């Protein structure tokens, strides 16, 4: 959509009026704002002055205001969120940049993630502000309703939402009402009182009506503002206003019909024709009106300016008076009248209303608004034209993830129009897949395939086939195969993925970098899943190179994440860091497309994991904070779980085991592998924390539930499950000295070491060797322990591993002292021992927890920390931000704290805690 047309979505209210007609309502709106309520709902049928009231209010409001006028296209969640962010950028220029990039990316995060990231940015706005959503009744989309519900539930205190609508939205109004978070104005509130009607008719409309006439009009219209306005316009020029008032009777629907006729009859035939013919347009500008009318007697801009001066229900949409719209009710009635109007020539000669829509479609096409061009083509029932426009618009709209809109249009096309267009069939299939309607994908792909033999390139166009984009038609066989390969990969069907990826490589032209790169990336993921890391690394790098040559930056960054993960698995930490740094450069370099920002957050999370391994916890934490500041929208779908897992390791290293568990539970909840194999399940990380907490029973339960035993057949995808099992068996031996546990652990580790060495998984090899050393140490066999330790040190030293050893705790520190005494890699062992000593000093410097808790159910370490922050006066939201926990998690902890302390409020909790010496 062109920038000019986009700008009309952001309505700028007019300057403060000289007369404020309903000050009583302004006071109610101000009261709702000052009381900190989240939502103001103005709900009434058409013509009650909802928009006018809000304009008057915000003209008097001291807060910054941004205003978004909604239309049918905003039922698409992606489009709704794009315009929402654009509206917010009128308050803070750069807010939501990452959000826009993610929405336009090939793999956007969930709506919840999008809104969470946006809300995090909104919390940084220093000033209180108001967001107005006008005409919300147009929205008939559950995803949009759900998005707005989430926004309201987590609304930052500096933001106030105003919704103007003809019908109640599908939002949790009852809950907001019960919590005192809702200000409501309805038809009974909005109706003019007799005094307000008198002021409107005589002062604003320039009439000189008697009190009796005003009372009669007010009674007959029941204070309905549009009826009064229509009546006032109709009376202008009437000498006998009293007679007019007496004849003004009937329900407002019939009265309105009468007044429209009165208004139109007082206009010239030229103006009547202009009004009727341009009523098909949601927004009007001079050149667009000229295009629709073809041969107007006056220019469209001149006519629009006349209509504004004549107060003929036209609303300016910008300060330059270039774009307008009709009053909604007036526009509805004009369109109804147009259908039965005799001002149009016969259908055979002019094409009637369809011809008007066709002219509008052509204008929008030439002026860069594909969406409006398509909408009018569909309204004209020119399905062939609409199909061509959709086919041409698909590449750009798919990059913006507007698949709901695309699929909605495609469903309006007759099947016979779609099936003769192979490119459109493919786009239909892809849109269906992206919207989760997978049952439509394969039939549409088969419709596309009817027009060519998959074994040959389509050299000529068969009779009856229609193609708007010849280049896309030539690429179609490979694109279909690439799509089927992706579907197979998602199903976990590796042989089918290989088959289709190979077909893509066979069909792709020499310089079709998307197909070449996409197929190579698919093959890389298949190889990684099978444990063939060398092939996986080679194919992923090849995919990256091709995609980069083609300028497909977002997929390049996705491949960078995969490649770095493979390099880490192989123990190449330095090369993995280089990969992350290159990916970050691609994502943030000057001139990169907006969507390329997606993936920058992943790069920071990846770099955090490497800084962590090198024991630079400060930099590792800063990387995660940077990733969080960019927002989840700047990451691929797997980023939320990766972020939680990375922060959990830092929390564990800092001794916050409760916090680590909570982060890992959140990681499990939001897990999304995004086609990558789940080679290191989050549960295996939880096992390590459980063991550190002394929760051996839970670790044993997990192993039993997973069907794990020391005698299991080993597989690459369960390698970390079995490494975790070895840790559990070792911990059990240290607990009860059961020989069967230690022998099982030793035997399992020997088999794991052999498999990892054969697969080139040096990261796993080092960890297994470390565990072997600890197992022998537990048996009291120091010489046997030092052999695998020396091997592990030799492999780890070139890549700078530190936390691999540090995280094993005091037992490893003792082993390293023995190694240092025997001058086994003295420089490296001394470095590791120095890290141990530094960590020990930090631990000793920490203040001790209260020695005793005189509670039947003591507070956990995390609960004590939250209690301390409560005592400092932090809100739940601030505590969540400080501890990197969700708001609901903090509230859950509060309930547990209150229960344990037997109190009902924060104030009571603080007082009770001080009594018990907990603060």
N, C-alpha and C positions, 0 to 999 in steps of 0.2 A: 504494500500500500504506500502511496506517495506521502511525503512528509506533510504536504499541505492538507491532504485529506485526513491524515492522522491527527493533525492539530485540532480538527473540529471535534474530536472526542473530548478534549479538555476544555470545557466551557468556562469562560471567564465571566462571572457575574457582573452586572452593570454597576456603575457607581451608586453610592448611597442615595436613595430617593429623597425628594424634598418632603414627601408625606409618607409616613409609615402607617399603613391602614390598620394593622392589628397588633398594637403594642402589647396587649395582654398575652399574645402568643410569643412575642419576642422575649418577654419576661420569663415565660415558662421554659423556653429553649435555653436562655441564659442560666436559669436555675439548674437545669439538667447538666449543663456544662460545668458549672462551678461545683456541683456536688460530686463530680468525679464519675458519673455514670458512663458506661461504655458506649451505649447506643441511643440515638434518637431516631424513632420510627415515625414517619409522617405518611399515614396510609389512608387514602380516600379515593373514590372514583374520579374519573376525569373531570376537570373543570373546577376543582376546589382550591386552586391557587397554591398547590404544594411547592412548585418550583419558585414561584414569586415570593412566597414566604421565606424560603431558605435564602434566596438572593437578598431579601431585605435584612434578614438576620445577620448573615455573614458580612454584609456591608457595614454593619454596626459592630461586628465582632473584632476583638483585638488580636485574636489568634490568626496565624497563617491558615489559609484554606486552599485545598485542592479539590477540584470538582470533576467527576467523571460521568458523562452521559452515556448510558448503556444502549445497545441496540441488539438486534437478533444475532449478529455475529459473535457477540460476547458470550453466547452459550457454550462456545468452545473454551474449555478451561485454560488452554495455553494462551489463547488470544486475550481472555479476561485478565490473566495474570500479567501479560505484557502491558496492557493498557493501565492496569493498576500500578505497576512499577513506574510507567511513564508519568502517571499522575503524581506519584510521590516525588518524582524528580523535579517537579515544579516547586517543592518545598526544599529539598536538598539535591543539588544538581547531580551528584555521582552515586546517589543511593541506588542499590539494586542492579548495578552493572553486571555483577556475577550472575544475578538471577536471570537477567535478560539473556546472557550468554548461554546459560544452562537450558533455558526454555527453547532456544533456537538450535540446540545441539541434537546430535543423532540419538543419544541415549539419555534423555532427561531424567533427573531423580523423581521420586514420588512427590505428589502435591504437598504432602505433609512436610517433606524435607525442604521443598521450595519455600513454603510459608515459614518454617522454622528459621531458615536462613534469612528471609526477609525481615522477620520479627526481630532477630538479633541485630540487624542493621538499624531498624527503627528505634530500638532502645538507645542507640547512640545519639539520636537527635536531641538537642538540648532544649528546644522550645516545644511547648504544647501546640498542637495543630489539629485541624479538622479535615476529615476526608468525607466528601459527599458523593454518594452513589445515587444518581437520578434515574428514574424509570426502571427500577429493579423488577417491576412486574413483567418486563420483557424476558427476563431470565427464566428458562424452563429446563434447567440442567441440574441434576442432582450433584454431579461433581463440583459445580460452581457453588451450590448451596453448602456442600460439605466444606469446601475451602473457606467460605466466609464464616461458617460456624467455628472452624478451627481458629481463624483469625480472631474472632470475638472472644473465644475462650482463653486466648493467650495475649489479648490486646495490651500493649504497653500503656502505662498510665498517662503518658504524654499525648496519646492519640485518642481522638473521639470520632466515632463513625456516625454519619447521618445517612439514612436510607429514605428516599422518597419513592412511593410506589402506589399503584392502583389496587393492589391486593397484598395481603400479608405474605411475606416471604416464608419459605420453609426453613426457618431458623428456630433455635430453642427459646422462643419468646417467653414462654411460661417460666422457664428457669431464670432468665434474666429479670423478669418481672418480680419473681419471688425474692431475688437477691438484691432488689433495689437498684439494678444496673440499667434500667430501661426508662426512657422518657417517651411517651406516646402522645401523638396528636392524630385525631381521627376526624371523620366528616363532621360530627357534632361540634368539635372544637373549631374546625376551619371555617364553618359557615359564618358569613357576615352577620353581625348583630344589626338591629335597625340603625344604630348610630353609625356603624361602619359602612353600611349600605348608603346612608345619606352622604357621608364624606366621599365615598367612591363616586357616586353618581353626579353629585353637584360640583365637587372640587376637582377630582381627577378627570372626569369625562366632560366637564364643562356644561352640564345641564342645569336647569333652574326648576327643579321639580318641587312640588309642594310636599309637605310632610305626609299628607294623605296619600299622594301618588307613590312616594317612596315606601310607605308602609305596605301599600297594596302590592308593589313589585317584590318587596322583601318577603311578604307572606306567600305569594304565588311561586316564587323561586326557592323558598325555604332557605334563603341566604346563599344559594348556589351561585358561586362567583361567575362562572362562565355564562350562566343564563342572564345575570345582571349585565355582564359586559356586552353580550349580544343585543340585549334590549337597549342598552345605552347607545350602541352604534346605530341601531335601527331608528332610534328616535332623533338622531342628529339630523336636522333639516325639517323635522315634522313641526308644524305650527300647533297642532292640537295634540299635545302630549297626553292630556288627560284621557282622550278617546283611545289613544294607543294603549295606555295602561289598562283601561277597562277591557280591551279586546285581547289582552295578553293573558290567556288562560290555558289550562290543560297541563298534562304531565310534562316534565321538562324534556323528554325525548321528542314529543311532538312540537313543543315550543321551539326547541333547538332547530328542528327541521324547518319550521316556519321562518325563524330568524336568519338561517343561512340563505333561504330564498330572498328574504328582504335585503340582506347584505349584497348578495350577488346581483339582484335586480337593479340595485343602485349603481352598479359598476358598468363600465362600457363592455361591449361584447368582446373587445380585445383582452381586457383584464379578466373577464370571466373565462375565456379560453385559456389564458395563461395559468390561472389558478387551477383549473381542472386538469390540464395536461401535465403541469409540473407537480401535481399532487402524488404522482407515482414515485417521487424522489424523497428519500429520507433527509437529505441535505441539499441545499440549492446554492449555486453560484452562477454568475452571469453567463459564462460560456457554456456551462452544462445546460442551462435553460435554453440557450440559443440552439444547442444541438438537438434537444428534445423537440422544440417547436419547429425546427427546420427554417422557416421563413417568418420570423416574428416581425410585427410592424414597428416595434421598438426593441432596443437591445435588452437582453435579460438583466443586466446590471441596473439599467435605468428603471426597469419595472420593479425590481426588488427594492430599490430605494424608495420608489413611490409607495409600495405596499407598506413599508416601514413607517413612512410619514403618515399614511392614512390609518395606521394602527389596525391593519387588517390581519391580525393574528399571525404575524411573522416574527420570529425570534432571532436576533443576531447571535452568531456563534463565535465571533471574534471582534476585537476592538477596531479592526480595519474595515468592518462591514463588508467582507467579501463572501463569507459563508453564512447561510441562514437555514432555518427550518420553520415549517408551519407549526402553529400550536397543535399539539397532538390530536386533540378532539376535532379541530377544524380540518386538519389533514385527513382524518378518518372519514369525515362526512364528505369532503371533496372527492375522495376516492369512491365512496359509495355512489355519489351523484355521477361521477365519470362513467360508471358502468352502464348507466341508463341514459346518459346524455346524448342528445341529438347533434351536438356540436361537431362530433367526429363524423367523417365520411363513412361509407359502408366498409365492412371488413374487406371486401374484394378490392376496393380502391386504395384504401390507406393502411389496412392491416389493423385498424382500431387501436385498442390499448396495447396490444402486443407490439405494434409498430413503435409506440412511444418507448416501451421498455427496450426495444432493439436499438433505438437511437441512443438511449442512455448507456446501454452496454458498450456500444462503439466508442462513446466519449470516454468512459471509464477505462477502457482498454488502452486508448491512446494517451491517457493521462496517468498511467502507471498504477491503477488500482484494479488488480486482477480480481480480487474478491467481489467488488461491486459489479464489475463487468460480468462475472459469472452469475451473480444473483439476478441481475436484470435479464440476462439471456435465459435463465431458467423461468423467470416470470413471463417472458415472451413466448415460452414454450418452443424456443429455438434450440432444441436439444443438441443438434449437430454443432451449432456454434458453442454452446456451453461445454460440450465434450471436448472440443478443440482447446478452449480456454483452460479447462481443468488440466488437460494433458500438458499444456505449456507451463502452467503455474505450479505443477507438482514439484519439480526439483527445488524451487525456492521455498515453497510452503512446507515441504517435508523437512528441510533444514531447520525450519522454525517449529517443527513438531506439531503442526496444525492438522493432525490427522483426523480429529473428530469433525472438523469443518469439511475437510476433503471427503470423508466418507459420507457425511450428510448430503453433500451435493451429488456424489456418485449414486447414492440410493434413489435420487430423484430422476435419474436418467432411465429411460426405457431400456430394457434388456437388449433389444435389437440394436440400439445405438451403441451400447458398450461392447457387445460381442464382436462387432466388425472393427474394433479399434484395439489391436493387440497391445500397444503401449498402455492404453488406458486400462485394459484388463489387468496388466501387471501392477499398475498403480493402485487399482481397486484392491488387488490381493495384498499389496504391501500395507495399504491403509487399514485394511481389515485386520491384518496381523498386529499392527501397531496399536489398534484399539481393542485387542483381545478377542476379536471375532474370528477365531481360527478356522471355523467350519467353512468360511467363505474363501479361504486362501487358495487351497488346491484347485477347486473348481474354476476360479478365475485364472489361475496360472495355466490350466488346461485350455481355457478359452483362448488365451494368448498363443499357446503352442499350435493351435489349429492352423495358424497362418504360415508356419514354416516348419521345415524338418530340422530337428535339433542337431542332425549330423552335418548340416550345410548352413552356410551363412545366407541370410536373406538378401539375394542380389537384386530382386525386382519385386514390385508390389503386386500381389495377386489381385484379380478382378474382385471388386466388392469390398476390399479392405480399405480402411481410412486411417491415415497416419498424419498427425499434425507436426510431430517432431521426428524427422527422418533419422537424425543421428541416434536418438534413443531407440528407434526401431532396429537399427543395425546392431545395437548393443544388447538387444533384448534376450537372446538365448543365454548369454553369459550372466545377465542380471537375474534371470529366473533361476539358473543353477546356483548362483551365489545365495539367493534367498532360500532355496531348498536346503542348501548346506547349512545355513544359519539355523533353520528350523530343526534339522537333524542334530546339530550340536546342542541346541537347547533341550532336546529330548534325551541327550546322552547316547545317541546312536552314532558311534564313531565310524563304523564302516560306511554308512550312508554319507556322513560328512566328507570323508575322504573321496568318495565317488563323485560327489557334486563339486567339491573343490578342484579335483583333477579335471573335471569337465570344463570348469571355468577357465583353467589355465590353457586347455586345448582350444577354447573358443575366443579367448580375449585377444583383441588386436595388440600389436606390439607395444603401443604407447597408451593402452587403456590402464592407467595406473590404479584406478579404483578396483577393477576386477582382479588385476594381478596381485595387488597388495592385499585385498580382502581374502582371496583364496589362500595366499601364503600364510596369512594370519590364522585362518581356520586350520590349516594343516599344522601350524605351530602349536595350537591349542590341543589338537588331537595327540600330537607327539608328547606334549607335556603330560597329558592325562595318562598316557601309556607308560610314562617314566623315561622316555627317550629324550633326555634333556639336551643332548648335543643337537639332534635334529630340531627340537623345539626352539632352541636358541637361534639356529641358523635360519629357520623358516620365519620366525618372528622378526628377526633383523631384516630379512629380505622383504617382508611385508611392510615394515616401517619405511624402508628405502623407497619402495614404489609409491606408497601413499604420500610420502613427503614430496616426491617428484611431481605428483599430481595436485599438490596443494591441499590435500585432505588432512588438515592439521589435527582435528579432533580425533579421528581414528589413529593417527600417528601417536598421539599421547596415550591412547588406550594400549597400543602395542608397547609403548615404553614401560608402562606399568607391568605388563606381562614379562617383558624381557628382563627387567630388574628383578622381579620375583624369581625368575629362573636363575639368574646370576647369583642371587643370594643363596638359593638352594645348592648351587655348585660351589659356594664358598668364595665367590669373587666379589667381595664387598666393595673394593675400590672401583671396579668396573660398574657395579650397580649404582654407586654414587654418581659416576659420570653419566650414566643413562638417565638418572633422575634430574640431574642438572641440565642436560640437553633438553629433556622434556619440559622442564620449567621455562627454559629459554624459548622453546617453540610456543608455549602457551601464553607467554607474556610479552613477546617481542613486539616492538612498534610495528603497526601496520597489519598485525594478525587479525583475522576476522573475529568478531565478538564471540562466536561460539567456541573459539580456540581457548578461551579462558577456562572452559571446562577441562578439568584434568590438572589444573595448577594446584588445587587443594590436595589431590592424590600425590603429586610430586613432593609436597611438603611432608605429608604423612610418611612417605617412603624414606625421605631423607632423615626424618625423625628416628625411624627404626635403626638406621645405620649409625646415627650419632649416639643413640642409646647403646648399641653394641660397643661403641668406642668409649663408653662411660662418660660421655658429655651430656649429662642429664639436663643441664640448663639449656643447651642448644636444642636438644631433643624436644623439650617442653615448648620452647619458643616456636619451633617448626609446627607443632600441633596447634598452638595458639594462632599462628599465622593462617594455617589451614582453616581453623574455625572462623577467623575474621573474614576470610574470603567467602565463607558460607558453604553449606553442603551442595549448593547449586554449582559451585565451581569444581565439583568432583563428579566422578563417574558413579554408577549405582552402588558399587561396592565400597565407596569411600566411608560412609558412616560406620560400618562395622570395622573397617581397618583402623579408623581413628580411635574407636573405643578400645580395640585390642591393644593399640600402641600406647594409649594413655594408661591402660591397666598395667602394663609392664612397668611404667614409670611409678605408678602408685605403689606397686608391690616393692619396687626397689627402695621407695621412701618409707616403707613399713606400714603403709595404709592398706592392709589386706582386705578389710571390709570394702573400701572404695574400689579396690581392684576387682573384687567379685561382682560388685554392682555394675561396673563398666563392662565386664565380660558377659554378664546376663543381658545387658543392653545390646552388646555386639551380637549375641545369639538371636535376639529379637529382630534386629534389622539386617540380618545376614542376607547378602545378595552376591553370589559368586560372579555374576555377569559372564558366564561361559567358562570362567577359569575353574580348574579342578580344586576341590576343597581338600587340599593335601594336608593342611594343618588345622583341624577343627578347633573351634573356640573351646570346646569341652576339654581338650587336652591342656589348654592353658589354665582352665579352672582347676584341674587336678593338681597342678603345681602349687596353686594358692591354697587349696584345701590341705595339702600336705604341710605347707608352711604354717597353717593355722592349727595343725594337729588333728584335722578332721579325717583321719585315716578311714573311718567307717564309710564315709560318703564316697571316698575315692574307690574303696573296694566295691561298693554298690554299683558305681559307674562301670567298673571293669566287668562285673557280672552282667549288667544290663546290655553291655556291648558284645557279650559273648567272647570276651578276650581271655586267653590263657597263654602260658609260656610255650605251649606246643602248637599253637595256631600256625597254619601255613601263612607265610609272609606275603604281603603285596605292597606295591609302592604307595597306593592311595591310603593304606592304613598304617604306614610306617610310623607316623607320630602317635597313633593310637597305641602301638606296641612299645614305643619309647616311653610313653606315659605309664603303660603297664609295668615296665621295668622299674620305673621310679616307685610305683606303688608297692611292688614286691620288695624292693630294697627298704622302703620305709617300714613295711611290715616286719622284716627281719630285725631292723633296729628297734622295733617295738617289743616283739616277743621272742626274738632270736630263733625263729623257726628255720631249720636248715633247708626245708623244702622251698621256702621263699627265696633264700639267697641263691640256691642252686638253680632255681627257675630263672631268676634274674640274670645270672651269669650266662647260662645257656642261651637265653633269649638275646642277650646283648651280642654274643658271638655271632649268632645268625644274622642279626640286624646289621652288624658291622660288615659282614661279607657282602650282603645285598647292597648296602649303601656304597661301598667301594666299587662294586661292579657297575653300579648305575652312575657313578661320578658325582654323587651327592655329598660333596665335601663338608657342607654345613652340618648334615646329619652325622657324618663320620666323626667330626670333632666332638659333637655332643655325646655320641655313643661311647667314644674313647674316654671322655670325662666320667661317664657313669660307670664304665668298667673299672676305672681307677678307684672310684668311691666304693664300689662293691668289694673289691679286694681289700681296701682299707678297712671296711666294716668287718671283714673276716680276720683282720689282724695280720694280713700278708703284705707288708710294706713293699718288698722288692717287686712283687707281682703288681702292686698298685702303681709303682713308678714307671713301669714299662709303657702302658697305654697313656699315662700322663705325658711322658716325654714325646710320644708320637703326636698327641693332641697339641702340645705346645709347638712342635715343629710345623704343623699344618696351620695353626692359628696365628703365629707371630707375623708372617708376611702381610696378613690382611688386618692386623690390629685388633683382634678379638680381645675383649676385656670382660664384658658382662657374662659371657659364656662360662667364665670361671667364677666371677664374683657372685653370681646369683646362686651358686651352690653352697655358699655359706661357710661356717667355721671349719667343717671337715675339709673342704678344698683349701682353705687357708693353711691348715696344718700340713697338708700334702705338699703345697708349694714351698713351705719352709723346709721340708725334708729335701725337696728337689734342689732348692737354693743351697742347702748345706752340702749337697753332692755336686754343686756347680753344673747342674743340668740347665742349659740355656739361661745362664745367670742374669743377663741383662733383662730378658723378658720376664723371668720369674720375679726379679726384684721390682720391676714395674708393676706387676700384678699384686705383689705383696704391699707395695706402697698404696695402691688403690684400696686394698682391704683395710689398711691402717687408717686411711682418710675416711673411709665409710664408718669405721668403728668410732673415730673421734666425733663424727657428726651425730652418731647415735647416742654417744655419751653426753653430747652437748644439749640434746633435746630435754626439755623439762619432763620430769616423771609424771605419769598419770596419778591421780589421787590414789593413795595406797590402798584404801578400802572403800567399798561402796555399801553402805548399810541398806541395801535394797534386796528384796527377795529375788528379783530378776535384774541384775546389774545392767547398766547402760554399756553398749558396745563402744569401741573406740570411735567409730564413725558418729554414733549418737552423741557422744561427749563433745566431739568437734562441732557438730551442728548446734548443740546447746550453747557452746561458747560463742558461736556466731550470732545466735539469737540474743544472747546477753549483750553483744556489741551493738544491737539495734538493726541488724541487717534483715531485709525482707526475705521471704522465701525465694523470690526470683534472684535476689543478689546472692543468697547462699548457694543456689543452684549454679550460678555463673562462677562463683569462687571455687566450687568443688567439682565442676564439670558434670553435674547431675541434672536430670530432668526435673521439672517443677513438681510433677506428680510423685517422684521418688522422695523429694524433700518433704512433701506433705505427709507421705507415708511414715517417714522417720519421725516427724513431729507427733503423729498419733501414737507411735510406740513410746516416745519420750514421755508424753503426757500420761499414758497408761501406767508406765513404770513409776512415775513420780506421783501418780494419783492426783493430777491437777486437770483443769479445764482450759487454761489459757496460757499464753506466753508469759504474762506477768507473774502468774502463779508458779509457772515452771522455774523462772529465774529465782524467785524468792525461795522456793523449796530446795533448789539446787544449792543455794548459798547456805541454807540451814544445814544441809548434809555435807558441806565442804567440797562439793563437786565443782565449784567455780572459785 
